[in-house]
Amino acid sequence: MSYPLPRFQFQVEFDNEPIGFAEVSGLGAEISVIEYREGSDVEQTPRKFPGMTKYHDVKLSRGIAAGDNRLFEWFDSVKVGSIERRSVAIKLLNEDREPAVVWKLQNAFPTKLTAQDLDATANEVAIEELVLCHEGLTIEQA
């Protein structure tokens, strides 16, 4: 019997290098619709055709760790004009911690890097968020 996988065990890899994240959101794509109607059509509604595919931006969140500046360095390299595109794999793991579903992003690069507000009265981990845009999404089932 097949059952749904829990969403709390996952792994993120940039060019096969694993980096820990607490949350991933935005995995998705949509196909825009092209509407067309000729003046001589009997039906008074337009025909619909698939248009371009648009991929959603993916947001990754993780705790800020002292001495780990990899995300900022990647973001900063894009800012100065030398776009370093990477392959990103997001792996949903099964109970044996093996990949069950893998989302692969093609030609990804960061478009936004933010840190949470700092608060002297808070009792939480400091979080940074990285937003990636990409040019393709594939899904592989194990």
C-alpha positions as CSV (number, residue, x, y, z in Angstrom):
1,M,0.0,0.0,0.0
2,S,1.3,3.4,-0.9
3,Y,1.1,6.3,1.5
4,P,1.9,10.0,1.4
5,L,5.4,11.0,2.5
6,P,5.9,13.4,5.4
7,R,7.4,16.8,4.4
8,F,9.9,17.3,7.2
9,Q,12.8,15.2,5.9
10,F,14.5,16.7,2.9
11,Q,17.8,17.7,1.6
12,V,19.0,20.5,-0.7
13,E,22.0,20.3,-2.9
14,F,23.7,23.0,-5.0
15,D,25.8,21.4,-7.7
16,N,25.9,18.2,-5.7
17,E,27.0,20.0,-2.5
18,P,24.5,19.5,0.3
19,I,23.5,22.6,2.3
20,G,21.0,22.4,5.2
21,F,17.8,24.3,5.1
22,A,14.8,24.5,7.5
23,E,12.2,25.3,4.8
24,V,11.7,25.2,1.1
25,S,8.7,26.9,-0.6
26,G,7.6,27.8,-4.1
27,L,8.2,24.5,-6.0
28,G,5.9,24.9,-9.0
29,A,5.2,25.8,-12.6
30,E,2.3,27.1,-14.6
31,I,1.5,27.2,-18.3
32,S,0.0,30.4,-19.5
33,V,-3.1,30.2,-21.8
34,I,-3.3,31.7,-25.3
35,E,-6.8,32.6,-26.4
36,Y,-7.6,32.9,-30.1
37,R,-10.8,33.4,-32.0
38,E,-11.4,33.9,-35.7
39,G,-14.2,36.2,-36.8
40,S,-15.8,33.4,-38.7
41,D,-15.9,30.9,-35.8
42,V,-19.4,29.7,-35.1
43,E,-18.7,29.4,-31.4
44,Q,-18.6,32.8,-29.6
45,T,-15.9,31.7,-27.2
46,P,-12.1,31.7,-28.0
47,R,-10.1,28.6,-28.5
48,K,-7.5,28.0,-25.8
49,F,-3.9,26.8,-26.4
50,P,-1.0,26.2,-24.1
51,G,1.5,29.1,-24.0
52,M,4.8,29.6,-22.3
53,T,5.7,27.8,-19.1
54,K,6.6,29.9,-16.2
55,Y,8.5,28.5,-13.2
56,H,7.9,29.9,-9.7
57,D,10.7,31.3,-7.7
58,V,11.9,29.0,-4.9
59,K,12.5,30.3,-1.4
60,L,14.9,28.6,0.9
61,S,15.2,29.4,4.6
62,R,17.9,28.4,7.1
63,G,19.5,29.4,10.4
64,I,22.3,31.8,10.2
65,A,25.6,30.1,11.1
66,A,28.8,32.0,12.0
67,G,31.5,31.5,9.4
68,D,29.2,30.1,6.7
69,N,29.0,32.8,4.0
70,R,28.3,30.6,1.0
71,L,24.9,32.0,0.2
72,F,26.0,35.6,0.4
73,E,29.1,35.0,-1.7
74,W,26.9,33.4,-4.5
75,F,24.4,36.3,-4.2
76,D,27.2,38.9,-4.3
77,S,28.7,37.3,-7.4
78,V,25.4,37.8,-9.3
79,K,25.1,41.4,-8.1
80,V,28.4,42.3,-9.7
81,G,27.4,40.8,-13.1
82,S,29.1,37.5,-13.2
83,I,26.0,35.2,-13.0
84,E,26.9,31.9,-11.6
85,R,24.0,29.6,-12.5
86,R,23.8,26.3,-10.6
87,S,21.9,23.1,-10.6
88,V,19.7,22.7,-7.5
89,A,18.2,19.4,-6.3
90,I,15.6,19.3,-3.6
91,K,15.2,15.8,-2.3
92,L,12.2,14.6,-0.3
93,L,13.5,11.7,1.8
94,N,11.7,8.5,2.9
95,E,11.8,6.8,6.3
96,D,15.2,5.4,5.4
97,R,16.5,8.9,4.6
98,E,16.8,7.9,0.9
99,P,15.4,10.2,-1.9
100,A,11.8,9.4,-2.8
101,V,11.1,12.5,-4.9
102,V,13.6,14.9,-6.4
103,W,12.8,18.3,-7.7
104,K,15.6,19.6,-10.0
105,L,16.0,23.3,-10.9
106,Q,18.0,24.1,-14.0
107,N,20.2,27.3,-14.3
108,A,19.2,28.7,-10.9
109,F,20.6,31.9,-9.5
110,P,19.7,34.0,-6.5
111,T,17.6,37.1,-6.8
112,K,17.0,38.0,-3.1
113,L,18.8,37.3,0.1
114,T,17.3,38.6,3.4
115,A,17.8,38.1,7.1
116,Q,15.0,38.2,9.7
117,D,14.6,41.2,11.9
118,L,16.7,41.1,15.0
119,D,14.9,41.3,18.3
120,A,16.6,41.4,21.7
121,T,13.4,40.0,23.4
122,A,13.0,37.0,21.0
123,N,13.9,33.5,21.8
124,E,14.4,32.2,18.2
125,V,17.1,31.2,15.8
126,A,18.2,33.9,13.4
127,I,17.0,32.9,9.9
128,E,18.2,33.9,6.4
129,E,16.1,33.5,3.3
130,L,17.4,33.0,-0.3
131,V,15.1,33.3,-3.3
132,L,16.1,31.5,-6.5
133,C,14.8,32.0,-10.0
134,H,15.4,29.2,-12.5
135,E,14.8,28.1,-16.1
136,G,13.4,24.7,-15.6
137,L,11.9,22.2,-13.2
138,T,11.9,18.4,-13.4
139,I,10.5,15.9,-10.9
140,E,12.0,12.4,-10.5
141,Q,10.3,9.6,-8.5
142,A,12.5,7.0,-6.9
